[in-house]
Amino acid sequence: MNKKNKTIRITLDMFKQAVKNGMKVLHIDTETCLGTFCGFQIGSKVSISYEQILTAPQVMSVQYKWEGDKKAKFLEWEKLRETTTYDSGFDNEWILIETSKLIEQADIIIGQNLDGFDMKMLQDGLVNNDLPPLEYENTLDILKMSKKVFRPLSHKLDARAKKYGFIGKIKMELQDWKDVTFNGKAISEKMGPYGCRDVEEEQKIFYREFNHYKLPVKVQRTILNFLPEYNVILIDKDEEKEKTSCPFSLECIGNLQKRGFRATLQGLKQIYRCSKCGRGCTE
C-alpha cells in the first residue's frame, strides 16, 4: 500500500504490528516517597514556603512493562543507613540509572501523566544525583490524550479503568506511604504491586482508547517507521511554520501570505508577500 503525501489514522492493529516488527514500547510509572515540612499550624489556608522544607519527595520505585511482556516489574530504592525522623535512610541512585537504561532502549514511552509527573520526577532525581539527563523524544501521555479527546467526569486512571470494566487501582492509604518512607517497609510488600497494577491498568486503557487518540506526529512517524508497507510523509506544526515563515530575515516574525499569481515561461507561479516586512517572492 502506498499512500504518499497523506496523513493516515494509525489504528491499534497497526501499532501492534509495529511492535511485532521490532518497535520497543515501554509502559512506565513512578512512585515517590513523602516530603517533610515544618510549621506552626495546620489548615486549608496555611501556605508552606521552601524554607519550611525538611526533605523533598524523591522517586522510591519505578514500575515498568515492555509491550509484549505478561507482567509489570518494579525497581526499588536501596537501604543505606538507619531511618531517622526526617531521613528514610534510602538512596535511589541505582534505580535512576537503571531506569535511564530502560528509557534509552525504548522507541515510545507510555504512561498516565507521564509528561507532567513521571519524566519530571526522574529528571529531578538525576540532576540531584549529578547524573546525565534522560535522552528521549517519543512520549505518549494517556492523561493528555484523554483530556484532548474525551470529556468524562474524571480523567483519573482508576475512574477510567473501572468505567471500562477493568480492575482499577489497589487501594492505598497515607499510612502506606508513611510506612515506606519512615518505617522501613519494603516496596515489595505493597507499593511495588500497587505501581505494577497501575502500569497494567494503564496499558488496558491505552488499548481501549487508542483508536480515538490524536497521536503526536513524532509518535506517528515512529510507528510508521516499523510499517514498511506504508510510505507516508507527515508534517508537524513546527515544520509547517518553518515553510510559511519569512525567508528574508531571521529577525522578521512575519508569515508568507498568498497574493495571486505571476505568469512566467514555466507557467503561473504563486506570489507570496511577508505580512510583517512586506517583501515578496514567488514559490
Backbone as CSV, one residue per row, in Angstrom:
resi,resn,N_x,N_y,N_z,CA_x,CA_y,CA_z,C_x,C_y,C_z
1,MET,0.850,-1.191,0.000,0.000,0.000,0.000,0.882,1.236,0.000
2,ASN,0.589,2.161,-0.883,1.372,3.372,-0.974,0.459,4.585,-0.863
3,LYS,0.526,5.283,0.270,-0.320,6.450,0.491,0.583,7.667,0.646
4,LYS,1.212,8.029,-0.451,2.231,9.062,-0.389,1.612,10.433,-0.154
5,ASN,2.353,11.230,0.651,1.955,12.611,0.926,0.608,12.726,1.640
6,LYS,0.213,11.700,2.361,-1.039,11.765,3.109,-0.781,11.405,4.563
7,THR,-1.564,11.995,5.437,-1.543,11.608,6.837,-2.670,10.615,7.058
8,ILE,-2.352,9.452,7.592,-3.362,8.430,7.792,-3.594,8.232,9.280
9,ARG,-4.758,7.728,9.618,-5.065,7.427,11.020,-4.455,6.078,11.375
10,ILE,-3.602,6.095,12.376,-2.941,4.866,12.813,-3.851,4.149,13.796
11,THR,-4.118,2.896,13.551,-5.019,2.109,14.385,-4.236,1.277,15.387
12,LEU,-4.951,0.704,16.348,-4.317,-0.169,17.337,-3.700,-1.382,16.673
13,ASP,-4.355,-1.917,15.646,-3.789,-3.068,14.928,-2.455,-2.702,14.285
14,MET,-2.363,-1.497,13.739,-1.104,-1.047,13.142,-0.030,-0.895,14.215
15,PHE,-0.408,-0.360,15.377,0.519,-0.227,16.490,1.059,-1.595,16.906
16,LYS,0.171,-2.562,17.054,0.595,-3.906,17.466,1.472,-4.564,16.403
17,GLN,1.181,-4.292,15.139,2.006,-4.842,14.070,3.401,-4.234,14.111
18,ALA,3.491,-2.938,14.418,4.792,-2.281,14.526,5.606,-2.895,15.665
19,VAL,4.924,-3.245,16.777,5.610,-3.919,17.889,6.137,-5.276,17.433
20,LYS,5.339,-6.014,16.682,5.788,-7.310,16.154,6.992,-7.148,15.234
21,ASN,7.038,-6.000,14.553,8.135,-5.746,13.616,9.386,-5.207,14.301
22,GLY,9.346,-5.098,15.640,10.552,-4.711,16.371,10.494,-3.409,17.130
23,MET,9.385,-2.675,17.080,9.278,-1.416,17.831,9.220,-1.710,19.328
24,LYS,10.046,-1.038,20.114,10.110,-1.268,21.558,9.313,-0.187,22.283
25,VAL,8.274,-0.621,23.002,7.381,0.300,23.698,7.444,0.010,25.193
26,LEU,7.692,1.049,25.979,7.841,0.921,27.427,6.696,1.631,28.135
27,HIS,5.930,0.876,28.931,4.922,1.459,29.816,5.584,1.677,31.174
28,ILE,5.422,2.863,31.753,6.193,3.183,32.954,5.372,3.994,33.948
29,ASP,5.730,3.858,35.231,5.078,4.608,36.303,6.078,4.753,37.438
30,THR,6.068,5.896,38.116,6.958,6.100,39.260,6.148,6.356,40.520
31,GLU,6.702,5.957,41.641,6.128,6.263,42.949,7.165,7.035,43.748
32,THR,6.715,8.056,44.465,7.632,8.882,45.246,7.323,8.775,46.734
33,CYS,8.343,8.984,47.551,8.157,8.969,48.998,7.575,10.307,49.443
34,LEU,7.206,10.403,50.689,6.664,11.638,51.242,7.767,12.672,51.457
35,GLY,7.420,13.933,51.274,8.298,15.001,51.699,7.931,15.405,53.121
36,THR,8.824,16.103,53.812,8.534,16.546,55.180,8.701,18.065,55.276
37,PHE,7.815,18.693,56.057,7.804,20.144,56.213,7.647,20.466,57.703
38,CYS,7.983,21.678,58.072,7.771,22.120,59.447,6.948,23.401,59.452
39,GLY,6.196,23.617,60.510,5.364,24.806,60.606,4.741,24.931,61.978
40,PHE,3.962,26.003,62.182,3.366,26.278,63.486,1.893,25.932,63.562
41,GLN,1.267,25.683,62.422,-0.149,25.341,62.442,-0.509,24.582,61.170
42,ILE,-1.712,23.993,61.194,-2.218,23.295,60.033,-3.545,23.916,59.623
43,GLY,-4.008,23.580,58.433,-5.278,24.115,57.963,-5.277,24.285,56.455
44,SER,-6.474,24.456,55.896,-6.604,24.550,54.444,-6.043,25.850,53.885
45,LYS,-5.877,26.885,54.729,-5.385,28.172,54.260,-3.932,28.421,54.632
46,VAL,-3.260,27.408,55.161,-1.854,27.554,55.547,-0.978,27.365,54.310
47,SER,-0.074,28.299,54.058,0.863,28.169,52.947,2.228,27.737,53.471
48,ILE,2.960,26.999,52.645,4.273,26.483,53.034,5.312,27.038,52.069
49,SER,6.363,27.638,52.591,7.439,28.167,51.752,8.566,27.150,51.672
50,TYR,9.499,27.391,50.748,10.613,26.464,50.564,11.498,26.400,51.806
51,GLU,11.483,27.464,52.627,12.304,27.471,53.834,11.801,26.484,54.879
52,GLN,10.549,26.040,54.732,9.983,25.089,55.691,10.201,23.632,55.279
53,ILE,10.823,23.415,54.130,11.037,22.052,53.642,12.192,21.406,54.399
54,LEU,11.946,20.214,54.914,12.996,19.425,55.563,13.567,18.401,54.586
55,THR,12.685,17.649,53.946,13.115,16.715,52.893,12.106,16.780,51.761
56,ALA,12.588,16.637,50.546,11.719,16.690,49.366,11.337,15.282,48.932
57,PRO,10.174,15.115,48.299,9.817,13.801,47.757,10.848,13.363,46.721
58,GLN,11.117,12.075,46.670,12.017,11.536,45.664,11.486,10.200,45.166
59,VAL,11.933,9.804,43.999,11.491,8.546,43.405,11.962,7.395,44.272
60,MET,11.011,6.561,44.704,11.387,5.400,45.523,11.179,4.084,44.779
61,SER,10.357,4.104,43.721,10.195,2.889,42.923,9.772,3.262,41.512
62,VAL,10.165,2.441,40.572,9.774,2.605,39.170,9.185,1.286,38.701
63,GLN,7.952,1.356,38.205,7.274,0.172,37.681,7.272,0.262,36.158
64,TYR,7.523,-0.836,35.498,7.592,-0.784,34.044,7.125,-2.099,33.424
65,LYS,6.757,-2.008,32.167,6.312,-3.189,31.423,6.591,-2.963,29.945
66,TRP,7.377,-3.815,29.365,7.605,-3.742,27.933,6.382,-4.280,27.201
67,GLU,6.018,-3.619,26.118,4.921,-4.113,25.290,5.260,-5.529,24.835
68,GLY,4.377,-6.459,25.106,4.620,-7.871,24.789,4.881,-8.716,26.013
69,ASP,5.312,-8.088,27.133,5.506,-8.835,28.380,4.154,-9.112,29.038
70,LYS,4.093,-10.166,29.840,2.845,-10.527,30.506,2.615,-9.727,31.782
71,LYS,3.680,-9.466,32.530,3.537,-8.793,33.832,4.472,-7.598,33.947
72,ALA,4.058,-6.623,34.742,4.906,-5.468,35.034,5.928,-5.844,36.103
73,LYS,7.061,-5.159,36.096,8.119,-5.361,37.083,8.385,-4.030,37.786
74,PHE,9.167,-4.067,38.857,9.486,-2.820,39.541,10.930,-2.797,40.027
75,LEU,11.467,-1.575,40.123,12.775,-1.308,40.706,12.539,-0.524,41.985
76,GLU,13.332,-0.769,43.012,13.120,-0.063,44.282,14.424,0.507,44.816
77,TRP,14.288,1.556,45.626,15.467,2.205,46.185,16.196,1.294,47.157
78,GLU,17.440,1.667,47.503,18.292,0.823,48.340,18.398,1.382,49.761
79,LYS,18.389,0.479,50.717,18.576,0.862,52.124,20.073,1.046,52.385
80,LEU,20.450,2.258,52.818,21.866,2.539,53.044,22.201,2.799,54.508
81,ARG,21.230,3.315,55.262,21.517,3.705,56.643,20.247,3.603,57.483
82,GLU,20.376,3.808,58.761,19.235,3.716,59.660,18.259,4.878,59.420
83,THR,16.984,4.566,59.508,15.959,5.583,59.331,15.916,6.516,60.532
84,THR,15.811,7.836,60.257,15.649,8.820,61.328,14.324,9.546,61.096
85,THR,14.024,10.507,61.966,12.740,11.213,61.871,12.544,11.861,60.513
86,TYR,13.628,12.472,59.970,13.500,13.191,58.723,14.316,12.571,57.585
87,ASP,14.753,11.347,57.764,15.559,10.694,56.730,15.129,9.243,56.625
88,SER,14.704,8.850,55.423,14.234,7.477,55.227,15.371,6.471,55.286
89,GLY,16.609,6.939,55.084,17.747,6.023,55.085,17.944,5.320,53.761
90,PHE,17.156,5.702,52.741,17.229,5.055,51.439,17.890,5.967,50.410
91,ASP,18.396,5.350,49.351,19.014,6.082,48.255,18.452,5.536,46.940
92,ASN,18.150,6.439,45.992,17.517,5.991,44.754,18.411,6.107,43.525
93,GLU,19.708,6.321,43.703,20.603,6.497,42.552,20.574,5.275,41.634
94,TRP,20.554,4.101,42.227,20.584,2.863,41.428,19.387,2.757,40.500
95,ILE,18.175,3.018,41.026,17.001,2.863,40.169,16.945,3.960,39.097
96,LEU,17.498,5.122,39.387,17.545,6.175,38.373,18.447,5.768,37.214
97,ILE,19.568,5.170,37.527,20.493,4.698,36.483,19.848,3.596,35.652
98,GLU,19.219,2.643,36.332,18.590,1.526,35.621,17.404,1.988,34.777
99,THR,16.641,2.940,35.301,15.501,3.460,34.537,15.977,4.206,33.302
100,SER,17.078,4.949,33.415,17.643,5.643,32.261,18.016,4.644,31.171
101,LYS,18.543,3.498,31.567,18.907,2.460,30.592,17.666,1.925,29.878
102,LEU,16.585,1.738,30.645,15.339,1.254,30.042,14.806,2.259,29.020
103,ILE,14.807,3.526,29.416,14.260,4.569,28.543,15.083,4.723,27.276
104,GLU,16.403,4.554,27.384,17.270,4.642,26.206,16.930,3.568,25.173
105,GLN,16.427,2.431,25.626,16.101,1.325,24.714,14.748,1.507,24.027
106,ALA,13.894,2.367,24.578,12.514,2.460,24.126,12.369,3.370,22.902
107,ASP,11.529,2.944,21.968,11.161,3.796,20.831,10.014,4.727,21.217
108,ILE,9.107,4.237,22.055,7.995,5.037,22.568,7.827,4.720,24.051
109,ILE,7.568,5.755,24.855,7.341,5.588,26.293,5.908,6.024,26.590
110,ILE,5.168,5.209,27.337,3.749,5.461,27.574,3.469,5.463,29.076
111,GLY,2.590,6.356,29.515,2.203,6.385,30.922,1.085,7.375,31.173
112,GLN,0.475,7.272,32.352,-0.564,8.208,32.794,0.096,9.389,33.491
113,ASN,-0.147,10.611,33.000,0.507,11.822,33.493,2.020,11.707,33.375
114,LEU,2.449,11.066,32.324,3.868,10.784,32.098,4.689,12.056,31.958
115,ASP,4.217,12.993,31.123,4.973,14.216,30.883,4.900,15.181,32.062
116,GLY,3.762,15.209,32.732,3.576,16.165,33.816,4.200,15.739,35.127
117,PHE,4.408,14.423,35.322,4.913,13.962,36.621,6.123,13.032,36.494
118,ASP,5.927,11.863,35.908,6.957,10.814,35.969,8.292,11.240,35.369
119,MET,8.277,11.760,34.136,9.535,12.118,33.496,10.214,13.280,34.228
120,LYS,9.416,14.197,34.764,9.994,15.325,35.503,10.600,14.879,36.831
121,MET,9.936,13.950,37.514,10.488,13.438,38.777,11.783,12.678,38.522
122,LEU,11.832,11.925,37.436,13.056,11.200,37.093,14.186,12.176,36.759
123,GLN,13.877,13.207,35.958,14.901,14.201,35.625,15.382,14.921,36.877
124,ASP,14.467,15.226,37.795,14.826,15.899,39.032,15.755,15.019,39.870
125,GLY,15.455,13.729,39.926,16.313,12.815,40.658,17.696,12.700,40.042
126,LEU,17.753,12.710,38.727,19.035,12.600,38.032,19.916,13.816,38.289
127,VAL,19.333,15.011,38.197,20.149,16.209,38.422,20.582,16.300,39.879
128,ASN,19.744,15.859,40.820,20.111,15.882,42.238,21.250,14.916,42.545
129,ASN,21.351,13.853,41.757,22.422,12.870,41.945,23.595,13.093,40.997
130,ASP,23.574,14.242,40.296,24.648,14.589,39.354,24.826,13.501,38.294
131,LEU,23.686,13.022,37.763,23.688,12.002,36.721,23.241,12.615,35.401
132,PRO,23.613,12.010,34.268,23.219,12.552,32.961,21.699,12.590,32.811
133,PRO,21.167,13.558,32.058,19.719,13.662,31.870,19.185,12.543,30.988
134,LEU,17.885,12.322,31.071,17.236,11.345,30.201,17.281,11.837,28.766
135,GLU,17.542,10.928,27.839,17.514,11.247,26.416,16.315,10.512,25.816
136,TYR,15.291,11.269,25.469,14.092,10.652,24.904,13.353,11.662,24.047
137,GLU,12.562,11.181,23.108,11.780,12.050,22.233,10.302,11.695,22.250
138,ASN,10.003,10.416,22.164,8.625,9.982,21.960,7.960,9.528,23.250
139,THR,7.158,10.407,23.829,6.335,10.015,24.968,4.869,10.106,24.556
140,LEU,4.078,9.225,25.130,2.632,9.245,24.890,1.955,9.250,26.253
141,ASP,1.515,10.415,26.667,0.877,10.604,27.964,-0.623,10.386,27.785
142,ILE,-1.155,9.282,28.327,-2.563,8.973,28.088,-3.499,9.885,28.879
143,LEU,-2.979,10.604,29.873,-3.791,11.630,30.541,-3.998,12.810,29.584
144,LYS,-2.931,13.229,28.916,-3.033,14.295,27.915,-3.964,13.887,26.785
145,MET,-3.811,12.641,26.325,-4.640,12.150,25.224,-6.117,12.173,25.614
146,SER,-6.407,11.749,26.849,-7.796,11.719,27.327,-8.385,13.126,27.387
147,LYS,-7.614,14.073,27.931,-8.112,15.449,28.055,-8.278,16.114,26.698
148,LYS,-7.493,15.691,25.723,-7.566,16.280,24.394,-8.783,15.780,23.619
149,VAL,-9.189,14.529,23.883,-10.217,13.894,23.044,-11.552,13.714,23.757
150,PHE,-11.530,13.352,25.048,-12.742,12.944,25.751,-13.191,13.987,26.778
151,ARG,-14.430,13.795,27.246,-14.981,14.664,28.299,-15.667,13.809,29.364
152,PRO,-14.893,12.906,30.031,-15.501,12.091,31.089,-15.649,12.898,32.373
153,LEU,-16.335,12.331,33.348,-16.451,13.000,34.640,-15.104,13.049,35.342
154,SER,-14.238,12.078,35.053,-12.899,12.060,35.640,-11.913,11.452,34.655
155,HIS,-10.732,12.079,34.555,-9.656,11.549,33.707,-8.702,10.670,34.511
156,LYS,-8.996,10.450,35.795,-8.095,9.665,36.633,-8.019,8.221,36.154
157,LEU,-6.859,7.610,36.415,-6.617,6.236,35.967,-7.647,5.272,36.542
158,ASP,-7.911,5.368,37.843,-8.837,4.442,38.495,-10.244,4.588,37.932
159,ALA,-10.680,5.835,37.740,-12.030,6.080,37.219,-12.186,5.539,35.812
160,ARG,-11.208,5.759,34.964,-11.296,5.280,33.584,-11.219,3.767,33.512
161,ALA,-10.358,3.170,34.354,-10.237,1.716,34.368,-11.566,1.063,34.737
162,LYS,-12.198,1.569,35.789,-13.462,0.978,36.249,-14.591,1.264,35.265
163,LYS,-14.537,2.416,34.588,-15.552,2.736,33.580,-15.545,1.695,32.457
164,TYR,-14.347,1.204,32.123,-14.223,0.225,31.046,-14.358,-1.210,31.534
165,GLY,-14.627,-1.393,32.836,-14.817,-2.736,33.372,-13.546,-3.439,33.788
166,PHE,-12.446,-2.676,33.962,-11.188,-3.271,34.405,-11.138,-3.290,35.944
167,ILE,-10.049,-3.774,36.508,-9.954,-3.952,37.962,-9.829,-2.621,38.694
168,GLY,-9.019,-1.727,38.173,-8.763,-0.462,38.858,-7.543,-0.549,39.769
169,LYS,-7.254,0.544,40.455,-6.068,0.644,41.300,-6.221,-0.151,42.592
170,ILE,-5.092,-0.542,43.185,-5.071,-1.116,44.524,-5.302,0.019,45.523
171,LYS,-6.156,-0.176,46.486,-6.474,0.879,47.458,-5.273,1.118,48.374
172,MET,-4.902,2.384,48.493,-3.779,2.775,49.348,-4.218,3.873,50.308
173,GLU,-3.583,3.913,51.466,-3.833,4.958,52.460,-2.548,5.747,52.683
174,LEU,-2.678,6.919,53.292,-1.497,7.720,53.595,-0.512,6.944,54.462
175,GLN,-1.035,6.078,55.328,-0.178,5.283,56.209,0.762,4.381,55.416
176,ASP,0.311,3.931,54.251,1.175,3.087,53.420,2.420,3.853,52.988
177,TRP,2.261,5.152,52.636,3.415,5.968,52.268,4.283,6.269,53.490
178,LYS,3.651,6.452,54.654,4.419,6.678,55.880,5.263,5.450,56.221
179,ASP,4.664,4.282,56.060,5.373,3.044,56.401,6.614,2.850,55.541
180,VAL,6.492,3.179,54.250,7.640,3.014,53.356,8.667,4.112,53.595
181,THR,8.211,5.352,53.764,9.127,6.482,53.900,9.862,6.485,55.232
182,PHE,9.151,6.211,56.329,9.744,6.394,57.651,9.920,5.110,58.455
183,ASN,9.161,4.080,58.140,9.203,2.861,58.963,9.934,1.703,58.309
184,GLY,10.554,1.953,57.163,11.382,0.936,56.532,10.625,-0.211,55.884
185,LYS,9.330,-0.047,55.628,8.563,-1.116,54.989,9.047,-1.336,53.564
186,ALA,9.212,-2.590,53.180,9.755,-2.913,51.858,8.772,-2.532,50.750
187,ILE,9.305,-2.024,49.660,8.497,-1.688,48.487,7.734,-2.908,47.985
188,SER,8.368,-4.064,48.090,7.792,-5.298,47.545,6.518,-5.729,48.271
189,GLU,6.294,-5.233,49.507,5.119,-5.665,50.273,3.815,-5.128,49.703
190,LYS,3.786,-3.853,49.313,2.541,-3.283,48.796,2.763,-2.230,47.720
191,MET,3.781,-1.371,47.912,3.992,-0.265,46.986,4.342,-0.750,45.588
192,GLY,5.207,-1.750,45.486,5.586,-2.299,44.178,4.396,-2.887,43.437
193,PRO,3.644,-3.804,44.090,2.439,-4.340,43.438,1.422,-3.259,43.080
194,TYR,1.309,-2.226,43.925,0.406,-1.109,43.652,0.792,-0.413,42.351
195,GLY,2.077,-0.108,42.201,2.552,0.553,40.988,2.450,-0.337,39.762
196,CYS,2.724,-1.626,39.936,2.620,-2.562,38.809,1.175,-2.671,38.319
197,ARG,0.226,-2.660,39.245,-1.190,-2.665,38.857,-1.507,-1.414,38.027
198,ASP,-0.966,-0.275,38.448,-1.185,0.965,37.696,-0.704,0.824,36.256
199,VAL,0.479,0.260,36.083,1.048,0.098,34.739,0.173,-0.817,33.897
200,GLU,-0.275,-1.928,34.488,-1.089,-2.892,33.736,-2.461,-2.327,33.397
201,GLU,-3.054,-1.546,34.306,-4.334,-0.911,34.021,-4.170,0.199,32.981
202,GLU,-3.053,0.920,33.067,-2.771,1.957,32.065,-2.692,1.358,30.673
203,GLN,-2.061,0.205,30.549,-1.942,-0.437,29.240,-3.316,-0.845,28.698
204,LYS,-4.183,-1.345,29.573,-5.532,-1.723,29.132,-6.311,-0.502,28.642
205,ILE,-6.197,0.601,29.395,-6.874,1.837,28.995,-6.315,2.332,27.661
206,PHE,-5.008,2.257,27.523,-4.343,2.657,26.280,-4.901,1.877,25.093
207,TYR,-5.046,0.568,25.241,-5.621,-0.252,24.167,-7.059,0.180,23.860
208,ARG,-7.835,0.395,24.906,-9.253,0.704,24.733,-9.451,2.050,24.030
209,GLU,-8.609,3.020,24.318,-8.801,4.372,23.809,-7.977,4.696,22.563
210,PHE,-7.030,3.838,22.222,-6.027,4.160,21.202,-6.622,4.689,19.895
211,ASN,-7.631,4.023,19.376,-8.173,4.395,18.062,-8.818,5.783,18.052
212,HIS,-9.024,6.361,19.248,-9.610,7.703,19.345,-8.551,8.783,19.562
213,TYR,-7.322,8.376,19.866,-6.280,9.350,20.176,-5.866,10.153,18.950
214,LYS,-5.472,11.404,19.188,-4.815,12.222,18.177,-3.322,12.162,18.483
215,LEU,-2.658,11.196,17.903,-1.270,10.901,18.244,-0.333,12.035,17.845
216,PRO,0.668,12.332,18.687,1.702,13.292,18.288,2.381,12.833,17.008
217,VAL,2.801,13.781,16.192,3.380,13.441,14.887,4.627,12.567,15.036
218,LYS,5.478,12.860,16.035,6.689,12.050,16.220,6.341,10.602,16.544
219,VAL,5.286,10.409,17.323,4.849,9.044,17.645,4.329,8.359,16.384
220,GLN,3.564,9.091,15.573,3.075,8.527,14.316,4.234,8.091,13.432
221,ARG,5.228,8.956,13.322,6.383,8.637,12.472,7.106,7.394,12.960
222,THR,7.276,7.315,14.268,7.971,6.165,14.835,7.238,4.867,14.502
223,ILE,5.922,4.872,14.685,5.125,3.673,14.375,5.252,3.318,12.898
224,LEU,5.135,4.318,12.034,5.178,4.076,10.590,6.551,3.627,10.117
225,ASN,7.606,3.992,10.861,8.943,3.517,10.510,9.053,2.002,10.602
226,PHE,8.179,1.399,11.404,8.185,-0.059,11.570,7.093,-0.730,10.730
227,LEU,6.478,0.051,9.843,5.451,-0.479,8.937,5.868,-0.164,7.500
228,PRO,6.747,-0.977,6.917,7.293,-0.669,5.589,6.241,-0.629,4.486
229,GLU,5.051,-1.205,4.720,4.016,-1.182,3.690,3.408,0.203,3.517
230,TYR,3.722,1.121,4.451,3.208,2.490,4.355,4.356,3.433,4.019
231,ASN,4.095,4.339,3.089,5.071,5.367,2.757,4.373,6.703,2.935
232,VAL,4.510,7.281,4.120,3.721,8.446,4.485,4.631,9.602,4.854
233,ILE,4.330,10.769,4.357,5.065,11.977,4.735,4.178,12.792,5.662
234,LEU,4.646,12.996,6.884,3.885,13.755,7.869,4.593,15.064,8.151
235,ILE,3.860,16.134,8.239,4.430,17.443,8.520,3.853,17.942,9.838
236,ASP,4.715,18.177,10.814,4.204,18.661,12.096,4.108,20.185,12.083
237,LYS,3.617,20.742,13.165,3.351,22.175,13.226,4.621,22.998,13.073
238,ASP,5.724,22.521,13.670,6.966,23.279,13.580,7.473,23.342,12.145
239,GLU,7.386,22.214,11.427,7.830,22.194,10.048,6.932,23.040,9.172
240,GLU,5.636,22.990,9.442,4.689,23.789,8.667,4.960,25.279,8.882
241,LYS,5.271,25.656,10.131,5.575,27.045,10.432,6.839,27.478,9.715
242,GLU,7.836,26.576,9.678,9.091,26.895,9.008,8.876,27.143,7.525
243,LYS,7.962,26.397,6.909,7.685,26.547,5.487,7.023,27.886,5.173
244,THR,6.245,28.432,6.097,5.484,29.651,5.833,6.087,30.886,6.490
245,SER,7.223,30.760,7.183,7.830,31.911,7.839,8.612,32.741,6.823
246,CYS,8.887,33.989,7.163,9.584,34.910,6.268,10.977,34.383,5.930
247,PRO,11.318,34.267,4.635,12.625,33.720,4.246,13.706,34.782,4.116
248,PHE,13.368,36.064,4.319,14.297,37.147,4.042,15.154,37.531,5.246
249,SER,14.622,37.332,6.464,15.356,37.744,7.654,14.982,36.851,8.824
250,LEU,15.994,36.432,9.576,15.740,35.592,10.747,15.037,36.386,11.846
251,GLU,15.243,37.731,11.829,14.627,38.562,12.854,13.153,38.841,12.559
252,CYS,12.752,38.725,11.293,11.374,39.029,10.919,10.432,37.949,11.447
253,ILE,9.349,38.354,12.100,8.411,37.398,12.692,7.156,37.233,11.832
254,GLY,7.203,37.775,10.612,6.043,37.680,9.734,5.888,36.319,9.088
255,ASN,4.720,36.101,8.489,4.429,34.865,7.760,4.136,35.185,6.299
256,LEU,4.476,34.270,5.402,4.195,34.451,3.987,2.703,34.257,3.731
257,GLN,2.138,35.175,2.961,0.724,35.101,2.604,0.582,35.106,1.085
258,LYS,-0.384,34.352,0.585,-0.594,34.246,-0.861,-1.150,35.562,-1.395
259,ARG,-0.590,36.017,-2.553,-1.017,37.270,-3.178,-1.169,37.085,-4.693
260,GLY,-1.973,36.159,-5.133,-2.237,35.958,-6.556,-1.146,35.171,-7.268
261,PHE,-1.093,35.321,-8.610,-0.164,34.537,-9.423,0.599,35.453,-10.381
262,ARG,1.737,34.974,-10.857,2.543,35.685,-11.834,2.815,34.748,-13.014
263,ALA,2.635,35.282,-14.233,2.880,34.483,-15.442,4.373,34.437,-15.735
264,THR,4.927,33.254,-15.889,6.334,33.065,-16.245,6.423,32.097,-17.405
265,LEU,7.637,31.939,-17.952,7.837,31.000,-19.053,7.531,29.576,-18.622
266,GLN,7.647,29.320,-17.338,7.363,27.977,-16.806,5.894,27.816,-16.430
267,GLY,5.091,28.884,-16.632,3.691,28.823,-16.273,3.382,29.752,-15.108
268,LEU,2.168,29.669,-14.583,1.768,30.511,-13.452,2.481,30.087,-12.172
269,LYS,2.956,31.092,-11.424,3.602,30.802,-10.145,2.933,31.625,-9.048
270,GLN,2.771,31.002,-7.904,2.145,31.668,-6.770,3.046,32.784,-6.242
271,ILE,2.432,33.944,-5.970,3.158,35.060,-5.375,2.891,35.082,-3.865
272,TYR,3.945,35.296,-3.077,3.827,35.399,-1.621,4.355,36.751,-1.159
273,ARG,3.786,37.285,-0.077,4.269,38.516,0.496,4.292,38.375,2.019
274,CYS,5.405,38.847,2.628,5.541,38.753,4.084,4.578,39.716,4.763
275,SER,3.868,39.224,5.755,2.870,40.043,6.460,3.506,41.123,7.336
276,LYS,4.816,40.992,7.625,5.493,41.941,8.518,6.350,42.941,7.744
277,CYS,7.321,42.428,6.970,8.257,43.322,6.289,7.768,43.724,4.900
278,GLY,6.782,43.028,4.349,6.197,43.397,3.081,6.940,42.919,1.850
279,ARG,8.070,42.237,2.002,8.821,41.768,0.852,8.120,40.576,0.206
280,GLY,8.276,40.464,-1.105,7.562,39.420,-1.825,8.482,38.447,-2.532
281,CYS,7.915,37.312,-2.920,8.648,36.295,-3.648,7.654,35.382,-4.337
282,THR,8.156,34.531,-5.228,7.321,33.516,-5.858,7.715,32.161,-5.291
283,GLU,6.865,31.174,-5.504,7.152,29.850,-4.931,8.414,29.269,-5.553
